[in-house]
């Protein structure tokens, strides 16, 4: 199964037409797939909170947005999530590379991994953790959920989900 294509196809099937991304090595394949998709307007962001602002604008303009980002910037996004996305009840699927977990080769990534789930829980953001590639089968239902209830939803995708760091 090509998980990058499955994610992109599910976004399109759920009328997501605007996606912003912040670069991450783990996310490179899905970002390339989204960039190549003519049904999705893709705009890269420099920072995650900036990307959430772009998603808010797209939502207010009648689009269904999504953001693809790294967990290491969750702390930077707390204010934007609370005062913009949650306050105005904007649905926002957040596909998040969950750096700092088992087999992480970069030590500084571990510190934010320790706090990621707790911060999302404190914000009352529904969170799903994709560990096996077969977990992507839930993605369509998660998208339907976020647009039904007008809430941001976090999908944490760890190294095992993406195929590891090249050591497998």
Phi, psi and omega in degrees: 000136175268102185292330178297316179291320179299315179299313180297315179298319179294322176300311180297316180298335179257021175062025173283118185240001179223123178227131172246147185225149171244129187302143174200137182304317181297329186268359187305317182295315181289326177296318177298317180296318179292318179301324182280347184277120182282354179266355181237128172276118182251129174227119177292149176243154175279327183220154183296318180293326173298317179298321178294323175297319176297318178296321178298316178298318178297317179298315179295337177271008175095008179263158170261115183259168170210156176234142176239122191206178176261150179290340184294350178251011179306318180302324180290334186268354186305312181296316180296318178299314184287312190270349179238295187295308181286316183303318181265012175051055179264127174288133179212101172291128179243106176272115191237123173288125185266081181283154176095004179272190180309140179073008177296127181272350184249110188302321184293341179291335185295323184301317180285330178299326180297331185255346189304303184296323179295318179295316178296321178295318179298326179279357182060040178263119177305132186229133178238145182240113177269114181250322178253150181301330179294342178298337181298342178297339179276349189301316179303314180295324178295318177298315179300319179299311184297323180281334176290317187259000179055053179227151169289147179226135179257130173244103180277125183240111185270178184300323179297321178300317183276357178103013176085191182253027180088003181257011183261000000 
